[in-house]
Amino acid sequence: MYRLETMSIQWGAQLSRKSMADWIRLVSDWVEPIYKLMLCELLAGHYLQCDELR
């Protein structure tokens, strides 16, 4: 968010990190039901494939 804050100043519309953090929190609340539904669908399937980076 620091970089976005700095870039927003260059764009002429300064956005504070506090405002951006508040937006992220708000959006995370909105999409949580979608995330939970997707997780349930994923775990209910017969096959699960994932990659792990170490």
OpenMM code with the backbone's topology and positions (N, CA, C; nanometers):
from openmm import Vec3, app, unit

residues = "MET TYR ARG LEU GLU THR MET SER ILE GLN TRP GLY ALA GLN LEU SER ARG LYS SER MET ALA ASP TRP ILE ARG LEU VAL SER ASP TRP VAL GLU PRO ILE TYR LYS LEU MET LEU CYS GLU LEU LEU ALA GLY HIS TYR LEU GLN CYS ASP GLU LEU ARG".split()
positions = [
    Vec3(0.0819, -0.1179, 0.0000),
    Vec3(0.0000, 0.0000, 0.0000),
    Vec3(0.0872, 0.1254, 0.0000),
    Vec3(0.2080, 0.1122, 0.0532),
    Vec3(0.2987, 0.2275, 0.0513),
    Vec3(0.3251, 0.2720, -0.0917),
    Vec3(0.3534, 0.1745, -0.1791),
    Vec3(0.3805, 0.2092, -0.3196),
    Vec3(0.2573, 0.2692, -0.3870),
    Vec3(0.1401, 0.2134, -0.3600),
    Vec3(0.0176, 0.2697, -0.4180),
    Vec3(-0.0078, 0.4112, -0.3677),
    Vec3(0.0206, 0.4344, -0.2406),
    Vec3(0.0038, 0.5683, -0.1859),
    Vec3(0.0961, 0.6666, -0.2575),
    Vec3(0.2203, 0.6251, -0.2781),
    Vec3(0.3172, 0.7107, -0.3479),
    Vec3(0.2751, 0.7346, -0.4923),
    Vec3(0.2296, 0.6301, -0.5605),
    Vec3(0.1865, 0.6462, -0.6997),
    Vec3(0.0627, 0.7337, -0.7099),
    Vec3(-0.0275, 0.7236, -0.6123),
    Vec3(-0.1492, 0.8040, -0.6188),
    Vec3(-0.1176, 0.9533, -0.6092),
    Vec3(-0.0133, 0.9879, -0.5385),
    Vec3(0.0287, 1.1279, -0.5316),
    Vec3(0.0716, 1.1746, -0.6699),
    Vec3(0.1448, 1.0894, -0.7411),
    Vec3(0.1892, 1.1242, -0.8769),
    Vec3(0.0706, 1.1364, -0.9715),
    Vec3(-0.0360, 1.0606, -0.9470),
    Vec3(-0.1552, 1.0658, -1.0319),
    Vec3(-0.2403, 1.1891, -1.0028),
    Vec3(-0.2124, 1.2550, -0.8903),
    Vec3(-0.2881, 1.3741, -0.8548),
    Vec3(-0.4114, 1.3460, -0.7715),
    Vec3(-0.4238, 1.2272, -0.7194),
    Vec3(-0.5378, 1.1921, -0.6333),
    Vec3(-0.4843, 1.1105, -0.5172),
    Vec3(-0.4329, 1.1774, -0.4156),
    Vec3(-0.3674, 1.1082, -0.3057),
    Vec3(-0.4643, 1.0192, -0.2286),
    Vec3(-0.4256, 0.8929, -0.2133),
    Vec3(-0.5019, 0.7951, -0.1357),
    Vec3(-0.4165, 0.7545, -0.0163),
    Vec3(-0.4721, 0.7652, 0.1010),
    Vec3(-0.3952, 0.7278, 0.2197),
    Vec3(-0.3955, 0.5759, 0.2371),
    Vec3(-0.2904, 0.5265, 0.3024),
    Vec3(-0.2836, 0.3834, 0.3308),
    Vec3(-0.3983, 0.3412, 0.4221),
    Vec3(-0.4389, 0.4282, 0.5119),
    Vec3(-0.5519, 0.3989, 0.6012),
    Vec3(-0.6793, 0.3761, 0.5207),
    Vec3(-0.7050, 0.4625, 0.4228),
    Vec3(-0.8242, 0.4464, 0.3391),
    Vec3(-0.8188, 0.3159, 0.2611),
    Vec3(-0.7029, 0.2863, 0.2026),
    Vec3(-0.6900, 0.1629, 0.1250),
    Vec3(-0.7062, 0.0407, 0.2141),
    Vec3(-0.6516, 0.0449, 0.3373),
    Vec3(-0.6671, -0.0668, 0.4307),
    Vec3(-0.8140, -0.0853, 0.4680),
    Vec3(-0.8848, 0.0255, 0.4871),
    Vec3(-1.0285, 0.0168, 0.5170),
    Vec3(-1.1049, -0.0457, 0.4011),
    Vec3(-1.0692, -0.0098, 0.2773),
    Vec3(-1.1356, -0.0672, 0.1592),
    Vec3(-1.1099, -0.2169, 0.1508),
    Vec3(-0.9865, -0.2583, 0.1774),
    Vec3(-0.9523, -0.4006, 0.1721),
    Vec3(-1.0327, -0.4779, 0.2758),
    Vec3(-1.0439, -0.4224, 0.3975),
    Vec3(-1.1225, -0.4881, 0.5015),
    Vec3(-1.2684, -0.4985, 0.4607),
    Vec3(-1.3231, -0.3933, 0.4044),
    Vec3(-1.4624, -0.3929, 0.3613),
    Vec3(-1.4873, -0.4968, 0.2522),
    Vec3(-1.4002, -0.5008, 0.1530),
    Vec3(-1.4151, -0.5972, 0.0431),
    Vec3(-1.3993, -0.7396, 0.0947),
    Vec3(-1.3082, -0.7609, 0.1890),
    Vec3(-1.2917, -0.8962, 0.2427),
    Vec3(-1.4186, -0.9426, 0.3135),
    Vec3(-1.4876, -0.8499, 0.3800),
    Vec3(-1.6167, -0.8856, 0.4422),
    Vec3(-1.7199, -0.9220, 0.3358),
    Vec3(-1.7212, -0.8481, 0.2251),
    Vec3(-1.8175, -0.8741, 0.1179),
    Vec3(-1.7951, -1.0098, 0.0513),
    Vec3(-1.6688, -1.0468, 0.0294),
    Vec3(-1.6402, -1.1696, -0.0456),
    Vec3(-1.6271, -1.2936, 0.0425),
    Vec3(-1.6317, -1.2775, 0.1736),
    Vec3(-1.6183, -1.3941, 0.2608),
    Vec3(-1.7234, -1.5018, 0.2342),
    Vec3(-1.8512, -1.4676, 0.2131),
    Vec3(-1.9490, -1.5732, 0.1814),
    Vec3(-1.9138, -1.6486, 0.0521),
    Vec3(-1.8612, -1.5783, -0.0462),
    Vec3(-1.8210, -1.6440, -0.1712),
    Vec3(-1.7040, -1.7383, -0.1447),
    Vec3(-1.6071, -1.6923, -0.0661),
    Vec3(-1.4922, -1.7754, -0.0309),
    Vec3(-1.5374, -1.9021, 0.0401),
    Vec3(-1.6269, -1.8879, 0.1371),
    Vec3(-1.6739, -2.0046, 0.2124),
    Vec3(-1.7465, -2.1034, 0.1228),
    Vec3(-1.8272, -2.0529, 0.0304),
    Vec3(-1.8968, -2.1404, -0.0632),
    Vec3(-1.7979, -2.2136, -0.1539),
    Vec3(-1.7003, -2.1410, -0.2049),
    Vec3(-1.5999, -2.2034, -0.2914),
    Vec3(-1.5204, -2.3090, -0.2144),
    Vec3(-1.4873, -2.2814, -0.0895),
    Vec3(-1.4131, -2.3779, -0.0081),
    Vec3(-1.4949, -2.5045, 0.0142),
    Vec3(-1.6224, -2.4879, 0.0461),
    Vec3(-1.7093, -2.6052, 0.0656),
    Vec3(-1.7183, -2.6896, -0.0610),
    Vec3(-1.7348, -2.6235, -0.1753),
    Vec3(-1.7415, -2.6952, -0.3040),
    Vec3(-1.6109, -2.7684, -0.3320),
    Vec3(-1.5006, -2.7039, -0.3028),
    Vec3(-1.3694, -2.7647, -0.3256),
    Vec3(-1.3506, -2.8879, -0.2388),
    Vec3(-1.3822, -2.8750, -0.1120),
    Vec3(-1.3623, -2.9865, -0.0196),
    Vec3(-1.4629, -3.0990, -0.0411),
    Vec3(-1.5778, -3.0696, -0.1023),
    Vec3(-1.6785, -3.1718, -0.1274),
    Vec3(-1.6451, -3.2552, -0.2509),
    Vec3(-1.5528, -3.2093, -0.3312),
    Vec3(-1.5169, -3.2817, -0.4526),
    Vec3(-1.4404, -3.4092, -0.4225),
    Vec3(-1.4288, -3.4937, -0.5233),
    Vec3(-1.3608, -3.6219, -0.5068),
    Vec3(-1.2120, -3.6133, -0.5378),
    Vec3(-1.1699, -3.4993, -0.5901),
    Vec3(-1.0318, -3.4873, -0.6336),
    Vec3(-0.9843, -3.3465, -0.6031),
    Vec3(-0.8677, -3.3364, -0.5426),
    Vec3(-0.8110, -3.2060, -0.5092),
    Vec3(-0.6641, -3.2059, -0.5497),
    Vec3(-0.6254, -3.1059, -0.6235),
    Vec3(-0.4876, -3.0952, -0.6688),
    Vec3(-0.4361, -2.9564, -0.6287),
    Vec3(-0.3136, -2.9522, -0.5778),
    Vec3(-0.2576, -2.8225, -0.5388),
    Vec3(-0.1055, -2.8253, -0.5557),
    Vec3(-0.0488, -2.7088, -0.5666),
    Vec3(0.0958, -2.6924, -0.5722),
    Vec3(0.1401, -2.6214, -0.4454),
    Vec3(0.2531, -2.6614, -0.3945),
    Vec3(0.3121, -2.5931, -0.2795),
    Vec3(0.4501, -2.5455, -0.3177),
    Vec3(0.4778, -2.4234, -0.2848),
    Vec3(0.6112, -2.3682, -0.3066),
    Vec3(0.6826, -2.3618, -0.1740),
    Vec3(0.8052, -2.4044, -0.1736),
    Vec3(0.8841, -2.3975, -0.0494),
    Vec3(1.0060, -2.3152, -0.0699),
] * unit.nanometer
topology = app.Topology()
chain = topology.addChain("A")
for resn in residues:
    res = topology.addResidue(resn, chain)
    for name in ("N", "CA", "C"):
        topology.addAtom(name, app.Element.getBySymbol(name[0]), res)
